Amino acid sequence: VEDLASIEAAIDASGAGAIVTTAAYASGNLGLMRGGDADAQKAMAINVEGLRLTFEAARVKGIARVVWAGST
């Protein structure tokens, strides 16, 4: 989820008509809740920017439905 071109390529390869994303950053045994404490920059890159890139790829590829699921 950190690379727009990779997300777009995955959409193209799969022929997806919708996207479901559950991407989240976790840091080893710290898990999802404390992963951001261990590496805040990486957590932001995946949890926030990665979601934005997923939405952007969906927009560019004409996919109208994106489902996001989070656990925290």
Salt bridges, closest charged atoms under 4 A:
GLU2 OE1 - LYS42 NZ 3.07
ASP12 OD2 - LYS61 NZ 3.05
GLU49 OE2 - ARG52 NH2 2.70
GLU56 OE2 - ARG59 NH2 2.65
